[in-house]
Amino acid sequence: AQSVTQPDIHITVSEGASLELRCNYSYGATPYLFWYVQSPGQGLQLLLKYFSGDTLVQGIKGFEAEFKRSQSSFNLRKPSVHWSDAAEYFCAVGVSNFGNEKLTFGTGTRLTIIP
Amino acid sequence: DAGVIQSPRHEVTEMGQEVTLRCKPISGHDYLFWYRQTMMRGLELLIYFNNNVPIDDSGMPEDRFSAKMPNASFSTLKIQPSEPRDSAVYFCASSFGTGLAKNIQYFGAGTRLSVL
């Protein structure tokens, strides 16, 4: 079975600084990988996804993530954070088996932005 | 499209009462998921449906929980009787099962349930 680890429970970053959120996955084949963001009181919104091809994927709100098979990682990055980026971020892995649509989510990383 | 619609947004009830949460998926999506989110356990998948048929209910915590999907545009999650430990935010999500959008789940805004 697949699994996802987000090792950082809480990260604090100054506004304008760069950001990297870590995600490691476990899955025997090529996974589908996702980053979702959850603002307070809201549902989860898809930031970006990796299915195949280029290992550097661009998402909404200026985020990008890089798939590194050798490290089983899919870290999320942003060159300069804005106060509105404060939220909880979830990494998720899906499998490529037809008919298996489950996503396994990590425990999330809460991002705090300081002025 | 209006996205995934959940109702009610907030529900406060007393222990022992029946609670029904509702979800309308995005039109055309053939998968529907119910999740529960708590501080202690994070985001847990309770059950999911494909073409209105339950596929995996292994995450349903106990017999007090039941879910139905009578048609492609409506699903319910019922808790009977409710207990204080059921207090959580319940999310519904839907997705396509094929094509480039496969596996991309779209979430509703959630129902915050408080059982007193």
Interface residues (C-beta under 8 A of the other chain):
Chain A: Y32 F34 Y36 G41 Q42 G43 L44 Q45 L46 K49 F51 F90 G94 G99 E101 K102 L103 F105 T107 G108
Chain B: V4 Y31 F33 G42 L43 L45 Y48 N50 I55 D56 F91 A93 S95 G97 L100 K102 N103 I104 Q105 Y106 F107 G108 A109 G110
